[in-house]
């Protein structure tokens, strides 16, 4: 059984920074990609950033230059450093692990979500 546990959300003023962490636990052989999605009230869930096992990254245009995704493959952990935060970044942020290989097979997993609120 695989679990994704997120941490690091909270309330921050515009222009501030937050760092999200997501650790995958369980009998994991490999994870093809890890990423962060977000969902604001009344909106669809959207990709924020993703990183594959080889290190290639992908960012939403709205966060390019402000957010940085990184990954520790040995610890099955992904991080999202968020700088210059804006009120429109307010959302629940979800961690995603794609094509997770375990003894049970290959599946995708989601974390429970962590709230990020940017407000003065």
N, C-alpha and C positions, 0 to 999 in steps of 0.2 A: 504494500500500500504506500502510495506516494502522497506526501503533504507538502504544500507550499505555505510558508509562514512569512507574512510581510510585516515590516515595521518601519517607523520613521515618519509617518504622516503627522499632521497637526495644523495649527493655525500660525500663519506668518503674514507679515505686512508686505504690501507690494514692494518689489525690489529685493526682497529677502531671498534666502536659500533654504532648501531642505534636501536631505539625502534619504532616499528610500532603499530598503534592503529586502531581499526575498531569498529565503533559504529553502531548498528542496531537500526533503528527507525521505528515507526509505531505501530499499534495495535497488539502487539505480546503477545501471551499467553505463548509460550515456544519455545525454540530452542534446538534441540537435540544435535547438534555438531557445533562447529565453527572452522575454520581453515584458514591456509594460503597456497596458491599455488604460484608458480612463473613460468614465461615463459621468457626465454632468446631468443634473435634473432635466428631464424632458428631452434629452438627446441620446443618440445611439452611442454605443461603446465604440471608441476609436483607438487605433494604434498610436502610441506615443513614441516608442523606440523599441528596437529589437536588436539582438546580437546573436550571431551564430557561433558554433563552437570554435571556428577558426578565427574569430575576432571581427569579421565584417559586421558593420552596423547599418541601421536604417532608422531614419527619424522622420516624424511628421514635420511638414514645412513650418508649422506654427511654433515648434520648439527648437528648431535648428539654431545653433549658436548659443543657446541658453541651457539646454539639458545635455548631459553626457551619460551614456549607458556604459557599464563595464561589467565584467564577469570574472569570477574565480571558478574555473572548471573543476579544480580539485575539491572545492567545497560546495559545488553545485549551487552557487550563490550569484545573484545578479543585483546590481546596484543602479540607482538612478540619481545622479546629482542634478538638482534643479536650482538654477541661479536666475536672477532677475525675474522672479516670479511675478505674474500678473493676475489680476482678479479673474480673468477668463481661464486661468489654469485650475480654478477651483473645480474639484470633481472627486469621485471615488476612483482611486488608482488600483488596478488589478495586475497582479503578476501572472504571467503565463509561461508554461514550460511546454515546448512543442516536441513531439516525437521522442517521448521519454521511454527508453528501453529498460525493461525490468524482466524478471523471470516470467511474469504474466503476459508479456507482450509489449507492444508499442502503443502508447496513448498520449493524449494531450491532457494537461492539468491546469487548473486555475487556483489562485489564492482567494482568500475571503474578502479582500479589498481593504484599503486603508484610505481614510478621508484626508484630503488636502484642501485647506481653505485659505485663500489669499484675500485678506481684507484688512483695512485700516480701522 
